[in-house]
């Protein structure tokens, strides 16, 4: 049944920090330099790492207050923290940051296949562009989108319509990073018009993206419930804490995760899609 939804890969979009490049050292250095400017003690790199992932504004909200639940606001503390971070990070953006092993080779292989590549990241474009250039990665991407670059990229998206359709066909998610929804609020008509135009031009991409992003809810495959490392294109990606530690619980967990592939009937018990259809049938 999966085969009926398969289509040729038309383009590939990559995240940047933590996906293509290891940038923790430079980000942590800039964050701690900002804290020093505010008279605050430095945080361990591992602590800063736990704050990364939702854009630089959220990073500094959490770092300035040393609070993983902090939210972005316009308090004097956060305004100063963001300003200091931007100043320091601009100086060290590529000082220690390097591509992960195999990242460059992977990009080269994909480029050799003629696949259009995009970089879609939460990182502000003012840091993204020089970082890609410093690491000689810019040459691989036909489209680069930073967390604050939506309006500036409208024309570029139009000129790369096929690539853009693949990137944003899961309706607009990929172009609007966390904490940057204001980009749409500032340009609602432009963005909506672009989304509609690309949908009309490439309806197949939009349909495929919708199927990929919702398949786990209605297709009775065990993989839909088994992922525990975030959301992937074809799976829902539920996660749960590991309450038991040690080699034995880990081995048991591995066996349980492999059983759905070995025993399809047992695998149905792990499928959200199966429960969806069971609930749907029971309600009729």
C-alpha positions as CSV (number, residue, x, y, z in Angstrom):
1,X,0.0,0.0,0.0
2,X,2.9,2.4,0.7
3,X,3.9,2.1,-3.0
4,X,0.8,3.8,-4.2
5,X,1.9,7.0,-2.4
6,X,5.5,6.9,-3.5
7,X,6.7,9.7,-5.9
8,X,10.1,10.7,-7.2
9,X,12.1,12.9,-4.8
10,X,12.0,16.4,-6.4
11,X,14.0,18.4,-3.8
12,X,15.5,18.0,-0.4
13,X,15.5,20.6,2.5
14,X,18.0,20.4,5.4
15,X,18.0,22.0,8.8
16,X,21.4,23.6,9.7
17,X,22.4,23.6,13.4
18,X,22.6,20.1,14.8
19,X,21.8,18.5,11.4
20,X,24.5,19.6,8.9
21,X,26.9,21.4,11.3
22,X,27.9,21.1,14.9
23,X,27.6,24.7,16.1
24,X,27.2,24.2,19.8
25,X,30.6,25.5,20.9
26,X,30.2,28.8,19.1
27,X,26.6,29.3,20.1
28,X,27.4,28.5,23.8
29,X,30.4,30.9,23.7
30,X,28.2,33.8,22.4
31,X,25.4,33.0,24.8
32,X,27.8,33.0,27.8
33,X,29.5,36.2,26.5
34,X,26.0,37.8,26.6
35,X,25.5,36.5,30.1
36,X,28.8,38.0,31.1
37,X,27.8,41.4,29.7
38,X,24.7,41.1,32.0
39,X,26.8,40.2,35.0
40,X,25.6,36.6,35.0
41,X,27.7,33.5,35.5
42,X,28.4,31.2,32.5
43,X,26.4,28.1,31.8
44,X,27.7,24.7,30.9
45,X,27.6,23.9,27.1
46,X,25.2,21.1,27.9
47,X,22.8,23.5,29.6
48,X,22.9,25.9,26.6
49,X,22.4,22.9,24.3
50,X,19.1,22.2,26.1
51,X,17.9,25.7,25.2
52,X,18.7,25.5,21.5
53,X,16.1,24.6,18.8
54,X,13.5,27.3,18.8
55,X,15.3,30.2,17.3
56,X,17.8,32.7,18.7
57,X,15.2,34.9,20.5
58,X,14.0,31.9,22.5
59,X,17.6,30.7,23.1
60,X,18.4,34.0,24.8
61,X,15.1,34.2,26.7
62,X,16.0,30.8,28.2
63,X,19.7,31.5,28.6
64,X,19.3,34.9,30.2
65,X,17.0,33.5,32.8
66,X,18.5,30.0,32.9
67,X,15.0,28.7,32.6
68,X,13.9,26.2,29.9
69,X,10.3,27.4,30.2
70,X,11.1,31.1,29.7
71,X,9.2,32.8,26.9
72,X,10.3,35.6,24.6
73,X,9.3,39.1,25.7
74,X,10.5,42.7,25.4
75,X,11.8,43.0,29.0
76,X,15.0,45.0,29.4
77,X,16.9,41.8,30.3
78,X,15.9,39.9,27.1
79,X,16.4,42.9,24.8
80,X,19.9,43.4,26.2
81,X,20.6,39.6,26.1
82,X,19.6,39.4,22.4
83,X,21.6,42.4,21.5
84,X,24.7,41.1,23.3
85,X,24.3,37.6,21.8
86,X,24.0,39.0,18.2
87,X,27.1,41.1,18.7
88,X,29.2,38.3,20.0
89,X,27.9,35.5,17.8
90,X,28.6,37.6,14.7
91,X,32.2,37.4,15.6
92,X,32.4,33.7,16.3
93,X,29.8,32.2,14.0
94,X,32.2,29.9,12.3
95,X,35.1,29.9,14.7
96,X,34.6,26.3,15.9
97,X,31.6,25.2,13.9
98,X,32.2,22.4,11.5
99,X,30.1,20.1,9.3
100,X,29.3,16.8,10.8
101,X,31.3,13.8,9.4
102,X,29.7,12.8,6.1
103,X,27.6,15.9,5.7
104,X,29.6,17.4,2.9
105,X,29.9,14.1,1.1
106,X,26.2,13.6,1.4
107,X,25.5,17.1,-0.1
108,X,27.9,16.4,-2.9
109,X,26.3,13.1,-3.7
110,X,22.8,14.6,-3.7
111,X,24.0,17.5,-5.9
112,X,25.6,15.1,-8.3
113,X,22.1,13.5,-8.7
114,X,20.8,16.8,-9.8
115,X,18.5,17.2,-6.8
116,X,17.7,20.8,-5.8
117,X,18.7,21.4,-2.2
118,X,17.4,24.0,0.3
119,X,18.6,25.0,3.7
120,X,15.7,25.9,6.0
121,X,16.8,26.9,9.5
122,X,15.7,28.8,12.6
123,X,19.0,30.7,12.6
124,X,18.7,34.3,11.6
125,X,19.7,34.9,8.0
126,X,22.4,37.3,9.0
127,X,24.2,34.4,10.7
128,X,23.1,31.7,8.3
129,X,24.6,33.2,5.1
130,X,28.1,33.9,6.5
131,X,28.2,30.5,8.2
132,X,27.4,28.6,5.0
133,X,30.0,30.7,3.1
134,X,32.7,30.2,5.7
135,X,32.2,26.4,5.7
136,X,31.9,26.4,1.8
137,X,28.4,24.9,2.0
138,X,26.5,27.7,0.2
139,X,27.4,26.3,-3.2
140,X,25.1,23.3,-2.6
141,X,21.9,25.2,-1.9
142,X,19.5,26.8,-4.4
143,X,17.4,28.2,-1.6
144,X,18.4,29.4,1.9
145,X,15.8,30.4,4.4
146,X,16.6,31.8,7.8
147,X,14.1,32.2,10.6
148,X,13.6,35.9,9.9
149,X,14.0,35.9,6.1
150,X,10.6,35.0,4.8
151,X,9.7,38.4,3.3
152,X,13.2,38.8,1.8
153,X,12.9,35.5,0.1
154,X,9.5,35.9,-1.6
155,X,11.1,36.8,-4.9
156,X,13.7,34.0,-4.6
157,X,11.0,31.5,-3.8
158,X,9.1,32.5,-6.9
159,X,12.2,32.0,-9.0
160,X,12.7,28.5,-7.5
161,X,9.0,27.5,-7.6
162,X,9.5,23.8,-7.9
163,X,11.9,23.7,-5.0
164,X,9.7,25.9,-3.0
165,X,6.6,23.8,-3.6
166,X,8.5,20.8,-2.2
167,X,9.6,22.8,0.8
168,X,6.3,24.4,1.8
169,X,3.8,22.0,0.4
170,X,3.2,20.8,4.0
171,X,1.2,24.0,4.3
172,X,3.7,26.7,5.1
173,X,5.3,24.9,8.0
174,X,8.8,24.8,6.7
175,X,9.1,28.4,6.0
176,X,7.9,29.7,9.3
177,X,10.2,28.7,12.1
178,X,9.3,28.6,15.7
179,X,9.0,32.1,17.2
180,X,8.9,33.7,13.7
181,X,5.2,33.6,12.9
182,X,5.4,37.4,12.9
183,X,6.9,37.1,9.4
184,X,3.5,35.9,8.2
185,X,1.6,38.5,10.2
186,X,3.7,41.2,8.6
187,X,3.1,39.8,5.1
188,X,-0.1,37.8,5.2
189,X,-1.4,38.6,1.7
190,X,2.0,38.0,0.0
191,X,2.5,34.7,1.8
192,X,-1.0,33.4,1.2
193,X,-0.9,34.4,-2.4
194,X,2.4,32.6,-2.9
195,X,1.1,29.5,-1.1
196,X,-2.0,29.4,-3.4
197,X,0.0,30.0,-6.5
198,X,2.4,27.2,-5.8
199,X,-0.5,24.9,-4.9
200,X,-2.1,25.6,-8.2
201,X,1.1,25.0,-10.1
202,X,2.2,21.9,-8.2
203,X,-0.9,20.2,-6.8
204,X,0.8,16.8,-6.7
205,X,3.5,18.1,-4.3
206,X,0.9,19.5,-2.0
207,X,-1.2,16.3,-2.1
208,X,1.9,14.1,-1.5
209,X,3.0,16.3,1.4
210,X,-0.5,16.1,3.0
211,X,-0.4,12.3,2.7
212,X,3.1,12.1,4.1
213,X,2.3,14.3,7.1
214,X,-1.0,12.6,8.0
215,X,-0.3,9.0,7.0
216,X,0.5,7.9,10.5
217,X,-3.0,8.8,11.7
218,X,-4.9,6.6,9.3
219,X,-2.5,4.1,7.7
220,X,-2.3,1.0,10.0
221,X,1.5,0.6,10.0
222,X,3.4,0.0,13.3
223,X,6.0,2.6,12.4
224,X,3.5,5.3,13.0
225,X,3.7,4.8,16.8
226,X,7.2,3.5,17.1
227,X,9.3,6.7,16.4
228,X,10.5,8.4,19.5
229,X,12.9,11.0,18.1
230,X,10.5,13.8,17.0
231,X,8.4,14.1,13.9
232,X,9.5,12.6,10.6
233,X,7.8,12.9,7.2
234,X,5.9,9.6,7.4
235,X,5.5,9.1,11.1
236,X,3.8,10.8,14.0
237,X,6.7,10.6,16.3
238,X,5.4,10.1,19.8
239,X,8.0,10.2,22.5
240,X,8.1,8.9,26.0
241,X,10.6,9.0,28.9
242,X,12.8,6.0,29.6
243,X,11.8,5.1,33.2
244,X,14.1,2.1,33.4
245,X,17.8,2.3,32.9
246,X,20.5,-0.3,32.2
247,X,21.5,-2.8,29.5
248,X,18.6,-5.3,30.2
249,X,15.7,-2.8,29.8
250,X,17.4,-1.4,26.7
251,X,17.7,-4.9,25.1
252,X,14.0,-5.7,26.0
253,X,13.0,-2.4,24.4
254,X,14.9,-3.2,21.2
255,X,13.2,-6.6,21.0
256,X,9.7,-5.1,21.5
257,X,10.4,-2.5,18.8
258,X,11.4,-5.1,16.3
259,X,8.5,-7.4,17.0
260,X,6.0,-5.4,15.0
261,X,8.1,-6.0,11.8
262,X,8.4,-9.7,12.6
263,X,4.7,-10.2,13.7
264,X,2.4,-8.0,11.6
265,X,-0.6,-8.8,13.8
266,X,1.2,-7.7,16.9
267,X,2.4,-4.7,15.0
268,X,-1.2,-3.5,14.6
269,X,-1.3,-2.9,18.4
270,X,1.4,-0.2,17.9
271,X,-0.4,1.6,15.1
272,X,-2.3,4.8,15.7
273,X,-3.9,4.3,12.3
274,X,-5.4,1.0,13.5
275,X,-6.9,2.6,16.6
276,X,-8.3,5.5,14.4
277,X,-10.2,3.1,12.2
278,X,-11.3,1.0,15.1
279,X,-12.7,4.2,16.8
280,X,-14.3,5.3,13.5
281,X,-15.9,2.0,12.9
282,X,-17.2,1.8,16.5
283,X,-18.8,5.2,16.3
284,X,-20.9,4.3,13.3
